[in-house]
Amino acid sequence: MSLLLVATFVGFGLLIGTLFGFFGMGGSFLVTPALLVVGYPSTVAVGSGLAFVFGTSVIGALRHRDHGQVDYKLAAIMTAAMTLGIEGGKSVVFLLDASGMADLVINVAYVGLLAAVGLFTLHDAWSDDEGSDGGDLADRVQAIHVPPMVTLRGGVRVSGSIVFAIGLVIGVLSGFLGVGGGFLLMPAMMYGLGVPAAIAVGTDIFQITISGAFGAFTYAQSGAVALPVVGFLLLGSALGARIGAGATNLVDEADIKGYFAAMLLAGSAAVAANRLGTVYGIDLLNTLSTVLIFGAALLVSGAVVLAAVCQLRNDQSGTWCRLTTS
């Protein structure tokens, strides 16, 4: 591995760590497609993404615990369900890899899921700005009284069976796509269960610590984890995770949703561009994919830090502050 590539992975880890601490996502939703873009096999990209999730989540979970943003009851149910689902998703990946279809299917699934969740979250962020009520789905879910009923932080009371079912589905997708489940779990908790954004982020990170460890272990047993890559990514993310976690206390909930949507849409566009560039031999699309992956992480993490600094200083008069928080 060249010195330039090492520096790139360390820097990328710093950016993803910031995003992870802020959004509650382990970063594998960017790490896995980034490794695919660089040229790693799909199984190694998936396994390394999960390994990175585990390492980063330990750092972020401790930070969010200090802020009181973890619902341990919700995390326990989700962890149990996702652990079961991850094993099923992993089996599907290796079956597809044996048939030579893993790269195509994983890329297409990434594009579809990232785009769908990103667009939904962006719509909800705009609704918040317009004063609309985006809690209709959560109200319907909370109205379903299938025992056992559980009370979550933020005054949310919901069926434990429904929480388990959601975690099981996300676990299957997590094992299949090589993600800790954060980009699906965070919206599921906010929109499906009605959990406040800050608590959803902290609980998500705590849960990812356990499910990410299990997923990484299963892939490592098959030799599908690039340890040097994971190590350099974690080196940078250690600082970034603490920065991002602190920012969740300073940035408005609607802004969190808006930045989250931007990252998901950028990831979707990057994977799509990479796939089309590979299939049709268009080098420009492959370059565009790399720029989107690394550029989006840089821009959004920078915007998060700037928004937090502006809020901390209570300074909304500067041009850059207005652009970031608007």
Backbone hydrogen bonds in HBPLUS format (Angstrom, degrees):
<---DONOR---> <-ACCEPTOR-->    atom                        ^
c    i                          cat <-CA-CA->   ^        H-A-AA   ^      H-
h    n   atom  resd res      DA  || num        DHA   H-A  angle D-A-AA Bond
n    s   type  num  typ     dist DA aas  dist angle  dist       angle   num
A0006-VAL N   A0002-SER O   2.99 MM   4  6.31 154.9  2.05 150.3 157.6     1
A0007-ALA N   A0003-LEU O   2.95 MM   4  6.20 164.0  1.98 151.6 155.2     2
A0008-THR N   A0004-LEU O   2.90 MM   4  6.12 149.6  2.00 143.5 152.7     3
A0009-PHE N   A0005-LEU O   2.95 MM   4  6.20 157.9  2.00 149.0 153.6     4
A0010-VAL N   A0006-VAL O   2.99 MM   4  6.25 159.3  2.03 152.3 158.2     5
A0011-GLY N   A0007-ALA O   2.92 MM   4  6.06 165.4  1.94 148.5 152.8     6
A0012-PHE N   A0008-THR O   2.81 MM   4  5.93 157.1  1.86 147.1 154.5     7
A0013-GLY N   A0009-PHE O   2.85 MM   4  5.96 148.8  1.95 140.8 149.3     8
A0014-LEU N   A0010-VAL O   3.06 MM   4  6.39 147.1  2.17 144.0 152.2     9
A0015-LEU N   A0011-GLY O   3.13 MM   4  6.48 158.7  2.18 149.4 153.9    10
A0016-ILE N   A0012-PHE O   2.89 MM   4  6.11 167.6  1.90 153.7 157.4    11
A0017-GLY N   A0013-GLY O   2.76 MM   4  5.78 151.9  1.84 143.1 151.7    12
A0018-THR N   A0014-LEU O   3.13 MM   4  6.36 152.5  2.21 142.0 148.2    13
A0019-LEU N   A0015-LEU O   3.07 MM   4  6.42 159.8  2.11 148.4 153.7    14
A0020-PHE N   A0016-ILE O   2.68 MM   4  5.84 155.6  1.73 152.1 159.8    15
A0021-GLY N   A0017-GLY O   2.94 MM   4  6.11 168.3  1.96 151.3 153.1    16
A0022-PHE N   A0018-THR O   3.16 MM   4  6.26 140.8  2.32 138.0 148.4    17
A0023-PHE N   A0019-LEU O   2.77 MM   4  5.85 162.9  1.80 156.0 160.2    18
A0024-GLY N   A0020-PHE O   2.76 MM   4  5.15 151.7  1.84 142.9 148.9    19
A0030-LEU N   A0027-GLY O   2.96 MM   3  5.52 158.2  2.01 113.3 120.4    20
A0031-VAL N   A0027-GLY O   2.80 MM   4  6.03 160.4  1.84 146.1 152.9    21
A0032-THR N   A0028-SER O   2.92 MM   4  5.39 164.3  1.94 132.1 136.9    22
A0034-ALA N   A0030-LEU O   2.96 MM   4  5.99 147.7  2.07 142.9 153.1    23
A0035-LEU N   A0031-VAL O   2.89 MM   4  6.13 156.1  1.95 156.3 161.4    24
A0036-LEU N   A0032-THR O   3.01 MM   4  6.29 149.0  2.11 146.5 155.9    25
A0037-VAL N   A0033-PRO O   2.85 MM   4  6.07 150.9  1.93 144.2 151.9    26
A0038-VAL N   A0034-ALA O   2.94 MM   4  6.24 152.0  2.01 145.7 153.2    27
A0039-GLY N   A0035-LEU O   3.05 MM   4  6.23 135.5  2.26 136.1 146.9    28
A0040-TYR N   A0035-LEU O   2.92 MM   5  5.51 157.8  1.97 159.8 154.7    29
A0039-GLY N   A0036-LEU O   3.22 MM   3  5.14 129.5  2.49  91.5 104.7    30
A0045-ALA N   A0041-PRO O   2.92 MM   4  6.15 159.8  1.96 157.9 164.5    31
A0046-VAL N   A0042-SER O   2.95 MM   4  6.09 159.5  1.99 149.7 154.7    32
A0047-GLY N   A0043-THR O   2.95 MM   4  6.08 169.1  1.96 146.5 150.0    33
A0048-SER N   A0044-VAL O   2.86 MM   4  5.83 162.9  1.89 147.9 153.1    34
A0049-GLY N   A0045-ALA O   3.03 MM   4  6.03 147.3  2.14 135.8 144.7    35
A0050-LEU N   A0046-VAL O   3.13 MM   4  6.46 155.0  2.20 149.6 155.3    36
A0051-ALA N   A0047-GLY O   3.04 MM   4  6.30 153.5  2.12 144.6 152.3    37
A0052-PHE N   A0048-SER O   2.95 MM   4  6.14 156.5  2.00 148.1 153.7    38
A0053-VAL N   A0049-GLY O   3.02 MM   4  6.23 149.8  2.11 140.9 149.5    39
A0054-PHE N   A0050-LEU O   3.13 MM   4  6.47 157.0  2.19 149.2 152.9    40
A0055-GLY N   A0051-ALA O   3.26 MM   4  6.57 169.5  2.27 152.1 153.4    41
A0056-THR N   A0052-PHE O   3.00 MM   4  6.13 171.3  2.00 158.8 161.1    42
A0057-SER N   A0053-VAL O   2.93 MM   4  5.90 158.1  1.98 150.4 156.9    43
A0058-VAL N   A0054-PHE O   3.36 MM   4  6.56 149.7  2.46 149.8 154.6    44
A0060-GLY N   A0056-THR O   3.16 MM   4  6.50 167.3  2.17 156.1 159.0    45
A0061-ALA N   A0057-SER O   2.81 MM   4  5.76 160.6  1.85 150.4 155.6    46
A0062-LEU N   A0058-VAL O   3.43 MM   4  6.52 160.6  2.47 142.1 145.4    47
A0063-ARG N   A0059-ILE O   3.42 MM   4  6.71 153.7  2.50 141.9 148.8    48
A0064-HIS N   A0060-GLY O   2.95 MM   4  6.24 164.2  1.98 159.3 162.6    49
A0065-ARG N   A0061-ALA O   2.93 MM   4  6.04 148.5  2.03 145.3 154.2    50
A0066-ASP N   A0062-LEU O   3.25 MM   4  6.47 147.8  2.36 138.0 145.0    51
A0067-HIS N   A0064-HIS O   3.05 MM   3  4.98 128.4  2.32  92.8 106.8    52
A0069-GLN N   A0064-HIS O   3.12 MM   5  5.47 175.1  2.12 151.9 151.1    53
A0068-GLY N   A0065-ARG O   3.06 MM   3  5.06 159.4  2.11 103.1 109.6    54
A0075-ALA N   A0071-ASP O   3.04 MM   4  6.25 160.8  2.08 151.1 157.2    55
A0076-ALA N   A0072-TYR O   2.96 MM   4  6.05 151.4  2.04 142.6 149.2    56
A0077-ILE N   A0073-LYS O   3.28 MM   4  6.58 161.1  2.32 150.2 153.5    57
A0078-MET N   A0074-LEU O   3.07 MM   4  6.24 172.0  2.07 156.0 158.5    58
A0079-THR N   A0075-ALA O   2.86 MM   4  5.88 155.4  1.92 146.0 153.3    59
A0080-ALA N   A0076-ALA O   3.15 MM   4  6.30 164.6  2.17 146.6 149.6    60
A0081-ALA N   A0077-ILE O   3.15 MM   4  6.37 164.6  2.17 151.3 155.4    61
A0082-MET N   A0078-MET O   2.85 MM   4  5.93 167.3  1.86 154.6 158.6    62
A0083-THR N   A0079-THR O   2.95 MM   4  5.95 152.8  2.02 147.6 154.3    63
A0085-GLY N   A0081-ALA O   3.16 MM   4  6.47 157.6  2.21 144.9 151.4    64
A0086-ILE N   A0082-MET O   2.86 MM   4  5.97 153.6  1.93 154.8 159.4    65
A0089-GLY N   A0085-GLY O   3.07 MM   4  6.38 159.1  2.12 153.7 159.8    66
A0090-LYS N   A0086-ILE O   2.91 MM   4  6.13 158.0  1.96 154.8 160.3    67
A0091-SER N   A0087-GLU O   3.19 MM   4  6.38 153.5  2.27 141.4 147.6    68
A0092-VAL N   A0088-GLY O   3.29 MM   4  6.60 149.6  2.39 144.0 151.2    69
A0093-VAL N   A0089-GLY O   3.21 MM   4  6.55 152.2  2.29 145.9 152.9    70
A0094-PHE N   A0090-LYS O   3.20 MM   4  6.56 162.1  2.24 155.4 157.9    71
A0095-LEU N   A0091-SER O   3.09 MM   4  6.28 146.9  2.20 142.9 152.1    72
A0096-LEU N   A0092-VAL O   2.96 MM   4  6.19 159.3  2.01 151.3 156.4    73
A0097-ASP N   A0093-VAL O   2.84 MM   4  6.08 150.0  1.93 146.0 155.6    74
A0098-ALA N   A0094-PHE O   3.08 MM   4  6.16 149.5  2.18 135.9 142.6    75
A0099-SER N   A0096-LEU O   3.11 MM   3  5.14 129.5  2.38  94.6 108.1    76
A0101-MET N   A0096-LEU O   2.99 MM   5  5.22 148.8  2.09 154.6 149.6    77
A0100-GLY N   A0097-ASP O   3.11 MM   3  4.97 153.2  2.18  97.5 105.8    78
A0105-VAL N   A0101-MET O   3.08 MM   4  6.20 178.4  2.08 165.3 165.7    79
A0106-ILE N   A0102-ALA O   2.90 MM   4  5.91 169.5  1.91 158.0 161.6    80
A0107-ASN N   A0103-ASP O   3.02 MM   4  6.01 162.1  2.05 146.6 152.1    81
A0108-VAL N   A0104-LEU O   2.98 MM   4  6.15 166.8  1.99 153.8 157.6    82
A0109-ALA N   A0105-VAL O   2.90 MM   4  6.02 159.9  1.94 148.3 154.4    83
A0110-TYR N   A0106-ILE O   2.90 MM   4  6.07 155.0  1.96 147.0 153.8    84
A0111-VAL N   A0107-ASN O   3.00 MM   4  6.27 166.0  2.02 153.0 156.0    85
A0112-GLY N   A0108-VAL O   3.04 MM   4  6.26 170.6  2.05 153.7 155.8    86
A0113-LEU N   A0109-ALA O   2.95 MM   4  6.03 173.2  1.95 154.6 156.9    87
A0114-LEU N   A0110-TYR O   2.92 MM   4  5.80 163.5  1.94 151.6 156.9    88
A0115-ALA N   A0111-VAL O   3.09 MM   4  5.98 159.0  2.13 141.8 148.3    89
A0116-ALA N   A0112-GLY O   2.96 MM   4  6.02 162.5  1.99 146.1 151.6    90
A0117-VAL N   A0113-LEU O   2.97 MM   4  6.05 175.7  1.97 156.5 157.8    91
A0118-GLY N   A0114-LEU O   2.89 MM   4  5.79 152.0  1.97 139.6 148.8    92
A0119-LEU N   A0115-ALA O   2.91 MM   4  5.99 162.8  1.94 150.0 153.9    93
A0120-PHE N   A0116-ALA O   3.08 MM   4  6.23 160.5  2.12 145.9 151.6    94
A0121-THR N   A0117-VAL O   2.95 MM   4  6.08 162.5  1.98 148.6 153.3    95
A0122-LEU N   A0118-GLY O   2.89 MM   4  6.04 156.4  1.95 146.8 153.8    96
A0123-HIS N   A0119-LEU O   2.96 MM   4  6.12 158.2  2.00 146.5 152.1    97
A0124-ASP N   A0120-PHE O   3.04 MM   4  6.31 153.1  2.12 144.0 151.4    98
A0125-ALA N   A0121-THR O   2.88 MM   4  6.16 151.2  1.96 147.8 155.8    99
A0126-TRP N   A0122-LEU O   3.01 MM   4  6.28 158.5  2.06 149.9 154.9   100
A0127-SER N   A0123-HIS O   2.95 MM   4  6.20 147.4  2.06 141.4 151.1   101
A0128-ASP N   A0124-ASP O   2.93 MM   4  6.23 148.8  2.03 145.7 153.5   102
A0129-ASP N   A0125-ALA O   3.10 MM   4  6.43 152.7  2.18 143.5 150.5   103
A0130-GLU N   A0126-TRP O   3.06 MM   4  6.34 139.9  2.23 140.8 151.5   104
A0130-GLU N   A0127-SER O   3.15 MM   3  5.03 124.2  2.48  90.9 105.1   105
A0132-SER N   A0127-SER O   2.78 MM   5  4.98 158.7  1.83 154.0 149.5   106
A0131-GLY N   A0128-ASP O   3.11 MM   3  5.04 156.8  2.16  99.8 106.8   107
A0139-ASP N   A0135-GLY O   2.96 MM   4  6.13 154.3  2.03 153.1 160.6   108
A0140-ARG N   A0136-ASP O   3.07 MM   4  6.37 152.5  2.15 148.3 155.2   109
A0141-VAL N   A0137-LEU O   2.98 MM   4  6.29 158.1  2.03 152.9 159.1   110
A0142-GLN N   A0138-ALA O   2.88 MM   4  6.04 162.1  1.91 151.3 156.2   111
A0143-ALA N   A0139-ASP O   3.11 MM   4  6.20 127.4  2.40 133.5 146.0   112
A0143-ALA N   A0140-ARG O   3.23 MM   3  5.11 135.9  2.43  91.7 103.9   113
A0144-ILE N   A0141-VAL O   3.13 MM   3  5.50 161.0  2.16 110.2 116.1   114
A0160-GLY N   A0148-PRO O   2.64 MM  12  5.41 166.1  1.66 164.4 169.7   115
A0150-VAL N   A0158-VAL O   2.84 MM   8  5.62 173.4  1.84 164.2 165.0   116
A0158-VAL N   A0150-VAL O   2.94 MM   8  5.62 155.2  2.01 162.6 165.8   117
A0152-LEU N   A0156-VAL O   2.54 MM   4  5.00 170.7  1.54 168.1 169.3   118
A0163-VAL N   A0159-SER O   3.20 MM   4  6.53 158.6  2.25 146.5 152.3   119
A0164-PHE N   A0160-GLY O   2.99 MM   4  6.19 155.7  2.05 143.5 149.6   120
A0165-ALA N   A0161-SER O   2.98 MM   4  6.22 156.2  2.04 143.8 150.1   121
A0166-ILE N   A0162-ILE O   2.98 MM   4  6.20 161.3  2.01 153.7 157.8   122
A0167-GLY N   A0163-VAL O   3.05 MM   4  6.28 160.6  2.09 147.4 152.8   123
A0168-LEU N   A0164-PHE O   2.93 MM   4  6.17 148.2  2.04 147.9 156.7   124
A0169-VAL N   A0165-ALA O   3.16 MM   4  6.43 164.6  2.19 152.2 154.4   125
A0170-ILE N   A0166-ILE O   3.07 MM   4  6.28 167.5  2.08 153.4 157.1   126
A0171-GLY N   A0167-GLY O   2.86 MM   4  5.94 145.4  1.98 140.3 150.2   127
A0172-VAL N   A0168-LEU O   3.12 MM   4  6.45 153.0  2.19 149.1 154.3   128
A0173-LEU N   A0169-VAL O   3.21 MM   4  6.54 163.7  2.24 150.7 154.4   129
A0174-SER N   A0170-ILE O   2.77 MM   4  5.94 146.3  1.88 144.1 154.9   130
A0175-GLY N   A0171-GLY O   2.97 MM   4  6.22 163.5  1.99 154.3 156.0   131
A0176-PHE N   A0172-VAL O   3.04 MM   4  6.18 143.6  2.18 140.7 151.3   132
A0177-LEU N   A0173-LEU O   2.87 MM   4  5.91 160.3  1.90 150.4 154.5   133
A0178-GLY N   A0174-SER O   2.85 MM   4  5.54 131.8  2.09 141.4 151.8   134
A0179-VAL N   A0174-SER O   3.16 MM   5  4.82 145.3  2.29 128.6 135.9   135
A0184-LEU N   A0181-GLY O   3.07 MM   3  5.38 147.1  2.18 108.0 118.1   136
A0185-LEU N   A0181-GLY O   2.53 MM   4  5.52 161.4  1.56 161.8 168.6   137
A0186-MET N   A0182-GLY O   2.98 MM   4  5.56 168.7  1.99 139.0 142.8   138
A0188-ALA N   A0184-LEU O   3.09 MM   4  6.17 152.6  2.16 142.0 150.6   139
A0189-MET N   A0185-LEU O   2.92 MM   4  6.14 155.9  1.98 153.9 158.7   140
A0190-MET N   A0186-MET O   3.05 MM   4  6.25 161.2  2.09 150.9 156.3   141
A0191-TYR N   A0187-PRO O   2.75 MM   4  5.64 165.1  1.77 153.2 157.3   142
A0192-GLY N   A0188-ALA O   2.85 MM   4  4.83 131.9  2.08 115.3 130.3   143
A0193-LEU N   A0188-ALA O   3.21 MM   5  6.71 127.6  2.50 144.6 158.2   144
A0195-VAL N   A0189-MET O   2.93 MM   6  5.55 165.4  1.95 149.0 144.5   145
A0200-ALA N   A0196-PRO O   2.87 MM   4  6.07 154.5  1.94 156.0 164.6   146
A0201-VAL N   A0197-ALA O   2.94 MM   4  6.18 154.2  2.00 151.8 157.9   147
A0202-GLY N   A0198-ALA O   3.15 MM   4  6.40 170.0  2.16 147.6 149.3   148
A0203-THR N   A0199-ILE O   2.89 MM   4  5.93 166.4  1.91 151.8 156.1   149
A0204-ASP N   A0200-ALA O   2.95 MM   4  5.83 152.4  2.03 138.6 146.8   150
A0205-ILE N   A0201-VAL O   3.07 MM   4  6.32 159.5  2.11 151.5 156.0   151
A0206-PHE N   A0202-GLY O   3.11 MM   4  6.34 160.3  2.15 145.4 150.6   152
A0207-GLN N   A0203-THR O   2.94 MM   4  6.13 161.4  1.97 151.5 156.3   153
A0208-ILE N   A0204-ASP O   2.91 MM   4  6.07 156.0  1.96 148.7 155.7   154
A0209-THR N   A0205-ILE O   3.20 MM   4  6.45 139.3  2.38 143.1 152.0   155
A0210-ILE N   A0207-GLN O   3.09 MM   3  5.67 132.6  2.33 111.7 121.4   156
A0211-SER N   A0207-GLN O   3.13 MM   4  6.44 169.9  2.14 161.7 160.7   157
A0212-GLY N   A0208-ILE O   2.71 MM   4  5.22 151.5  1.79 135.9 145.1   158
A0214-PHE N   A0210-ILE O   3.14 MM   4  6.46 158.1  2.19 150.2 155.6   159
A0215-GLY N   A0211-SER O   2.96 MM   4  6.18 164.1  1.98 149.6 153.9   160
A0216-ALA N   A0212-GLY O   2.91 MM   4  6.00 163.8  1.94 147.7 152.3   161
A0217-PHE N   A0213-ALA O   3.01 MM   4  6.09 155.6  2.07 143.5 150.3   162
A0218-THR N   A0214-PHE O   3.08 MM   4  6.35 158.1  2.13 150.2 155.1   163
A0219-TYR N   A0215-GLY O   3.19 MM   4  6.45 158.4  2.24 149.0 154.3   164
A0220-ALA N   A0216-ALA O   2.83 MM   4  5.94 154.1  1.90 148.3 156.6   165
A0221-GLN N   A0217-PHE O   3.07 MM   4  6.24 146.4  2.19 144.9 151.9   166
A0222-SER N   A0219-TYR O   2.98 MM   3  5.27 140.0  2.14 103.6 115.1   167
A0224-ALA N   A0219-TYR O   3.07 MM   5  5.31 167.9  2.08 143.5 141.2   168
A0223-GLY N   A0220-ALA O   2.95 MM   3  4.88 162.6  1.98 106.7 110.5   169
A0230-VAL N   A0226-ALA O   3.08 MM   4  6.35 167.5  2.09 158.5 162.4   170
A0231-GLY N   A0227-LEU O   2.85 MM   4  5.98 161.1  1.88 155.2 160.4   171
A0232-PHE N   A0228-PRO O   3.07 MM   4  6.31 162.1  2.11 150.7 153.8   172
A0233-LEU N   A0229-VAL O   3.03 MM   4  6.26 159.2  2.07 153.4 159.5   173
A0234-LEU N   A0230-VAL O   2.93 MM   4  6.13 159.5  1.98 151.7 157.2   174
A0235-LEU N   A0231-GLY O   3.03 MM   4  6.23 144.4  2.16 142.3 151.9   175
A0237-SER N   A0233-LEU O   3.03 MM   4  6.25 153.3  2.10 145.9 154.4   176
A0238-ALA N   A0234-LEU O   3.12 MM   4  6.07 139.4  2.30 148.8 153.0   177
A0241-ALA N   A0237-SER O   2.88 MM   4  5.81 163.3  1.91 157.0 157.3   178
A0243-ILE N   A0239-LEU O   3.26 MM   4  6.60 154.2  2.33 149.8 157.3   179
A0244-GLY N   A0240-GLY O   2.95 MM   4  6.20 169.1  1.97 159.7 161.5   180
A0245-ALA N   A0241-ALA O   3.03 MM   4  6.09 159.8  2.07 143.2 148.8   181
A0246-GLY N   A0242-ARG O   3.22 MM   4  6.29 158.8  2.26 140.5 145.5   182
A0247-ALA N   A0243-ILE O   3.19 MM   4  6.44 140.3  2.36 141.2 152.1   183
A0247-ALA N   A0244-GLY O   3.08 MM   3  5.06 124.9  2.40  94.0 108.5   184
A0248-THR N   A0245-ALA O   3.34 MM   3  5.63 143.9  2.48 102.9 111.5   185
A0249-ASN N   A0246-GLY O   3.41 MM   3  5.97 152.4  2.49 109.9 116.1   186
A0250-LEU N   A0247-ALA O   2.93 MM   3  5.21 155.2  1.99 110.1 118.3   187
A0251-VAL N   A0247-ALA O   3.15 MM   4  6.27 140.1  2.31 160.8 171.0   188
A0255-ASP N   A0252-ASP O   3.13 MM   3  5.31 121.9  2.49  99.0 113.0   189
A0256-ILE N   A0252-ASP O   3.09 MM   4  6.48 150.1  2.18 147.8 156.6   190
A0257-LYS N   A0253-GLU O   3.11 MM   4  6.44 158.7  2.15 151.1 155.6   191
A0258-GLY N   A0254-ALA O   3.00 MM   4  6.25 152.6  2.08 142.6 150.4   192
A0259-TYR N   A0255-ASP O   2.97 MM   4  6.19 167.4  1.99 157.6 159.0   193
A0260-PHE N   A0256-ILE O   2.99 MM   4  6.08 157.1  2.05 146.4 153.6   194
A0261-ALA N   A0257-LYS O   2.96 MM   4  6.17 158.7  2.01 148.9 153.6   195
A0262-ALA N   A0258-GLY O   3.11 MM   4  6.35 155.2  2.17 144.5 151.1   196
A0263-MET N   A0259-TYR O   3.11 MM   4  6.43 155.2  2.17 150.7 155.8   197
A0264-LEU N   A0260-PHE O   3.17 MM   4  6.47 161.9  2.20 151.3 155.9   198
A0265-LEU N   A0261-ALA O   3.01 MM   4  6.19 166.0  2.03 156.2 159.4   199
A0266-ALA N   A0262-ALA O   3.03 MM   4  6.14 154.9  2.09 144.0 151.1   200
A0267-GLY N   A0263-MET O   2.99 MM   4  6.18 158.6  2.03 148.5 154.2   201
A0268-SER N   A0264-LEU O   3.01 MM   4  6.24 156.3  2.06 147.7 154.0   202
A0269-ALA N   A0265-LEU O   3.00 MM   4  6.21 164.7  2.03 149.2 152.8   203
A0270-ALA N   A0266-ALA O   2.95 MM   4  6.11 154.2  2.02 147.4 154.7   204
A0271-VAL N   A0267-GLY O   3.12 MM   4  6.31 166.3  2.13 152.4 154.5   205
A0272-ALA N   A0268-SER O   3.07 MM   4  6.23 161.8  2.11 149.6 155.1   206
A0273-ALA N   A0269-ALA O   2.92 MM   4  6.05 160.6  1.96 147.7 152.9   207
A0274-ASN N   A0270-ALA O   2.97 MM   4  6.16 158.8  2.02 148.2 154.2   208
A0275-ARG N   A0271-VAL O   2.99 MM   4  6.17 158.8  2.04 148.2 153.5   209
A0276-LEU N   A0272-ALA O   3.02 MM   4  6.21 168.3  2.03 153.8 156.7   210
A0277-GLY N   A0273-ALA O   2.90 MM   4  5.97 156.8  1.95 146.0 153.1   211
A0278-THR N   A0274-ASN O   2.99 MM   4  6.14 149.5  2.09 143.2 150.6   212
A0279-VAL N   A0275-ARG O   2.98 MM   4  6.18 165.3  2.00 152.8 156.4   213
A0280-TYR N   A0276-LEU O   2.97 MM   4  5.98 167.1  1.99 150.2 154.0   214
A0281-GLY N   A0277-GLY O   2.87 MM   4  5.30 111.8  2.34 127.6 139.5   215
A0282-ILE N   A0277-GLY O   2.92 MM   5  4.46 134.0  2.14 121.1 132.0   216
A0285-LEU N   A0282-ILE O   3.20 MM   3  5.69 131.3  2.45 108.8 119.2   217
A0287-THR N   A0283-ASP O   2.96 MM   4  6.29 154.7  2.03 152.6 159.6   218
A0288-LEU N   A0284-LEU O   2.89 MM   4  6.12 155.6  1.95 144.2 151.5   219
A0289-SER N   A0285-LEU O   2.92 MM   4  6.12 149.7  2.02 143.3 151.0   220
A0290-THR N   A0286-ASN O   3.19 MM   4  6.51 157.2  2.25 144.4 148.8   221
A0291-VAL N   A0287-THR O   2.99 MM   4  6.29 161.8  2.03 153.9 158.9   222
A0292-LEU N   A0288-LEU O   2.91 MM   4  6.11 156.8  1.96 149.8 155.9   223
A0293-ILE N   A0289-SER O   3.05 MM   4  6.29 162.9  2.08 151.6 155.5   224
A0294-PHE N   A0290-THR O   3.10 MM   4  6.26 175.6  2.10 158.5 157.7   225
A0295-GLY N   A0291-VAL O   2.64 MM   4  5.26 145.2  1.76 137.9 150.3   226
A0296-ALA N   A0292-LEU O   2.96 MM   4  5.52 157.0  2.01 131.4 138.2   227
A0298-LEU N   A0294-PHE O   3.11 MM   4  6.30 155.8  2.17 143.5 149.9   228
A0299-LEU N   A0295-GLY O   2.88 MM   4  6.08 171.3  1.89 157.4 159.2   229
A0300-VAL N   A0296-ALA O   2.95 MM   4  5.91 170.6  1.96 152.8 155.8   230
A0301-SER N   A0297-ALA O   3.10 MM   4  5.87 156.2  2.16 135.6 143.1   231
A0302-GLY N   A0298-LEU O   3.01 MM   4  5.98 151.4  2.09 139.5 148.0   232
A0303-ALA N   A0299-LEU O   2.88 MM   4  6.11 150.3  1.97 142.6 151.2   233
A0304-VAL N   A0300-VAL O   2.88 MM   4  6.11 153.6  1.95 149.2 156.0   234
A0305-VAL N   A0301-SER O   3.08 MM   4  6.29 165.4  2.10 148.6 151.5   235
A0306-LEU N   A0302-GLY O   2.93 MM   4  6.10 162.8  1.96 148.5 153.8   236
A0307-ALA N   A0303-ALA O   2.86 MM   4  5.96 159.8  1.90 147.5 153.0   237
A0308-ALA N   A0304-VAL O   3.00 MM   4  6.19 156.9  2.06 147.3 153.6   238
A0309-VAL N   A0305-VAL O   2.92 MM   4  6.16 158.1  1.97 149.9 156.0   239
A0310-CYS N   A0306-LEU O   2.91 MM   4  6.11 163.4  1.94 151.5 155.9   240
A0311-GLN N   A0307-ALA O   3.01 MM   4  6.17 158.3  2.05 145.1 150.8   241
A0312-LEU N   A0308-ALA O   2.83 MM   4  5.99 156.1  1.89 147.1 154.5   242
A0313-ARG N   A0309-VAL O   2.96 MM   4  6.15 151.8  2.04 148.4 155.2   243
A0314-ASN N   A0310-CYS O   2.91 MM   4  5.88 106.2  2.47 128.4 146.6   244
A0315-ASP N   A0310-CYS O   2.99 MM   5  5.33 163.9  2.02 153.9 157.0   245
A0314-ASN N   A0311-GLN O   2.97 MM   3  4.69 144.3  2.10  92.6 103.8   246
A0322-ARG N   A0318-GLY O   3.07 MM   4  6.32 158.0  2.12 151.4 157.2   247
A0323-LEU N   A0319-THR O   3.02 MM   4  6.29 156.4  2.07 150.7 157.3   248
A0324-THR N   A0320-TRP O   3.04 MM   4  6.18 152.6  2.12 145.1 151.9   249
A0325-THR N   A0321-CYS O   3.03 MM   4  6.12 167.4  2.05 155.3 157.7   250
A0326-SER N   A0322-ARG O   3.10 MM   4  5.74 121.9  2.46 139.0 148.8   251
